[in-house]
């Protein structure tokens, strides 16, 4: 485990040296649109030795989860240090060594609600990229009304018997484990009978079926639980439930806030995809002359640029607020605004690219599927309408009745 | 860059300003000003000056409080909240920035509130500094100024005028402009007050062979654009901040009304159609507030790069204010249309603020240029 200096300038030198020494040149020189995200997991096939080596080096230094404590596989960086780390990564054009739902979602949930044993067992498997997790929240009958989950876990003494199905489970067909909301008390009011359960996807009775989307891709699955036996414990002080039994809604809410801030982050336009990190202006100047002479397109682009830049500043301001006392329900605004902005951006990109943009395999690469994908932005993780409900009721305190 | 959140000092400044303005300059004061035909309350301005507001951008050794642009933005925002009328933006922000580095006695006059400045820059119905046609003809050792300036904020009550004039080149060219600092009572200068919807002081200034000397020139002869740019950026950021405060004021009235008004035996704030529109407005205001904070920070820390940040702020503030006051009237229903009710004041000031120092299109185009398209 690399220990980095607390002194800001020394830290920058050290972290920069780490990146330059350990991130293979082939990864750094790769054009943004050819980069492959490393998701990790038991069934992961590395796209190159370089990708594997970079993950190994980062994991050993705790840098796949830079903010997590060292005992759980992180590097215990401060927020300022993490910022420097990200800056130096960008400067060196180094790709992220690992992305996963474990890092984004389960990790933060375990850090907030897990027992010591759960943390020491599960978190390092995530930071090393050994176990790939998926999220089992929505059900066919529980979308916006997430607390209406019906997948049930019956108490069978030493294990839970789980039956039901989940939908929109991202990459469930590639995942090793799932963290799922299941009903452990059917008599209690709907928010009070849910538990947050960790289930091995290799358990007998678990099956998945990819859902083909309008984009032609299948990032989401249906996941079925047919008499799945889930042990009550995976070891000493290591329940299969995170947090208290029947209080899984608390964990879910905590994570949703997290997820919304993250999804909203797409709104500032630093996104990957067809723009590949370029500004919209940069992209436009790479196109044939004349497109921007259209006054309607030009006006729309200017407005989008103003809003995107202001959203970037808002994300920065909210990050600082989160650091000093939290943003609470106001995170719903980031999710609402960021996703609506991203949809606008892609509608506009489609307008700008015209008949070339509608080709599945045209000169703008994956623009068409990306555009279609953005339509889910304002649905997943809570619809725009749910976000507006949260703002009006929780932030503005407009009356229920 | 420093955080976009308010620092502890800034929070104290905001709270102090809010307390003072709530007590001494509620929206009713604007109504009283209008009904008595005055542009602002000189007593109120004296008190603002005593608190260091007039000298917010004047260094301490020149008699100011030297708090900076972010602080100026916070003050402007608080003034927007209650629509407090004062020469703050014209004098304390625009003139103080234009005259930075100039003779100290003028700056100290700005800081103590005794010098009231107006910036005379535009000549048509839209903001366009380089469109300046007003001629400053060389005459002996000095100049003679002839032409007309429109929409001069605080032009009727000012005792000094910063006027942008053409000493070379043709209208439309950025080069060949010169900024003059002259007494408002100088011979040949006539001022004609315009009754504008916001009940503030806006005037047309006619220059007929107004004499000026080399001492009246701010910056370089023919280099007036450079001399006025920093002042315009500062002014645009402050107007944006005022508009954002105005949004917060109008929005608070509106949500307050949604929580108490009953129709169909129901509080109308329970209606989802209104809730979602209110939540959307709040989101727009939050995003705009970030741009305002950012503009103030950039002006303080890297002023040479402030144009993009300022234009994002002005474009956002203009658009958001338009939305919030329109929705404000609509959600109040009929009462929102009455003169007796204050919402109309917010709508009228928002419209004037939208035009002052560049409308949405002016600033969005500047953002586009800065971003490479």
HADDOCK unambig.tbl for C-alpha pairs under 7 A between the chains (distance, minus, plus):
assign (segid A and resid 281 and name CA) (segid B and resid 371 and name CA) 5.70 0.50 0.50
assign (segid A and resid 281 and name CA) (segid B and resid 372 and name CA) 5.18 0.50 0.50
assign (segid A and resid 281 and name CA) (segid B and resid 373 and name CA) 5.31 0.50 0.50
assign (segid A and resid 282 and name CA) (segid B and resid 372 and name CA) 6.69 0.50 0.50
assign (segid A and resid 285 and name CA) (segid B and resid 373 and name CA) 6.90 0.50 0.50
assign (segid A and resid 302 and name CA) (segid B and resid 364 and name CA) 5.73 0.50 0.50
assign (segid A and resid 302 and name CA) (segid B and resid 365 and name CA) 6.77 0.50 0.50
assign (segid A and resid 302 and name CA) (segid B and resid 368 and name CA) 5.78 0.50 0.50
assign (segid A and resid 303 and name CA) (segid B and resid 364 and name CA) 6.63 0.50 0.50
assign (segid A and resid 306 and name CA) (segid B and resid 312 and name CA) 5.59 0.50 0.50
assign (segid A and resid 306 and name CA) (segid B and resid 364 and name CA) 6.68 0.50 0.50
assign (segid A and resid 306 and name CA) (segid B and resid 367 and name CA) 6.87 0.50 0.50
assign (segid A and resid 310 and name CA) (segid B and resid 287 and name CA) 6.02 0.50 0.50
assign (segid A and resid 310 and name CA) (segid B and resid 288 and name CA) 6.69 0.50 0.50
assign (segid A and resid 310 and name CA) (segid B and resid 290 and name CA) 6.62 0.50 0.50
assign (segid A and resid 310 and name CA) (segid B and resid 291 and name CA) 5.32 0.50 0.50
assign (segid A and resid 310 and name CA) (segid B and resid 312 and name CA) 6.88 0.50 0.50
assign (segid A and resid 311 and name CA) (segid B and resid 287 and name CA) 5.90 0.50 0.50
assign (segid A and resid 313 and name CA) (segid B and resid 290 and name CA) 5.64 0.50 0.50
assign (segid A and resid 313 and name CA) (segid B and resid 291 and name CA) 6.37 0.50 0.50
assign (segid A and resid 314 and name CA) (segid B and resid 287 and name CA) 5.58 0.50 0.50
assign (segid A and resid 314 and name CA) (segid B and resid 290 and name CA) 5.11 0.50 0.50
assign (segid A and resid 317 and name CA) (segid B and resid 3 and name CA) 6.99 0.50 0.50
assign (segid A and resid 317 and name CA) (segid B and resid 4 and name CA) 5.19 0.50 0.50
assign (segid A and resid 317 and name CA) (segid B and resid 5 and name CA) 5.92 0.50 0.50
assign (segid A and resid 317 and name CA) (segid B and resid 290 and name CA) 6.69 0.50 0.50
assign (segid A and resid 320 and name CA) (segid B and resid 3 and name CA) 6.89 0.50 0.50
assign (segid A and resid 320 and name CA) (segid B and resid 5 and name CA) 6.96 0.50 0.50
assign (segid A and resid 321 and name CA) (segid B and resid 5 and name CA) 7.00 0.50 0.50
assign (segid A and resid 333 and name CA) (segid B and resid 283 and name CA) 5.81 0.50 0.50
assign (segid A and resid 388 and name CA) (segid B and resid 276 and name CA) 5.34 0.50 0.50
assign (segid A and resid 388 and name CA) (segid B and resid 279 and name CA) 5.51 0.50 0.50
assign (segid A and resid 388 and name CA) (segid B and resid 280 and name CA) 6.97 0.50 0.50
assign (segid A and resid 389 and name CA) (segid B and resid 276 and name CA) 6.69 0.50 0.50
assign (segid A and resid 391 and name CA) (segid B and resid 279 and name CA) 5.57 0.50 0.50
assign (segid A and resid 392 and name CA) (segid B and resid 275 and name CA) 5.51 0.50 0.50
assign (segid A and resid 392 and name CA) (segid B and resid 276 and name CA) 6.73 0.50 0.50
assign (segid A and resid 392 and name CA) (segid B and resid 278 and name CA) 6.86 0.50 0.50
assign (segid A and resid 392 and name CA) (segid B and resid 279 and name CA) 5.19 0.50 0.50
assign (segid A and resid 398 and name CA) (segid B and resid 259 and name CA) 6.25 0.50 0.50
assign (segid A and resid 398 and name CA) (segid B and resid 269 and name CA) 5.68 0.50 0.50
assign (segid A and resid 398 and name CA) (segid B and resid 270 and name CA) 6.69 0.50 0.50
assign (segid A and resid 399 and name CA) (segid B and resid 259 and name CA) 6.67 0.50 0.50
assign (segid A and resid 399 and name CA) (segid B and resid 269 and name CA) 5.99 0.50 0.50
assign (segid A and resid 399 and name CA) (segid B and resid 270 and name CA) 5.33 0.50 0.50
assign (segid A and resid 400 and name CA) (segid B and resid 270 and name CA) 5.48 0.50 0.50
assign (segid A and resid 401 and name CA) (segid B and resid 270 and name CA) 5.43 0.50 0.50
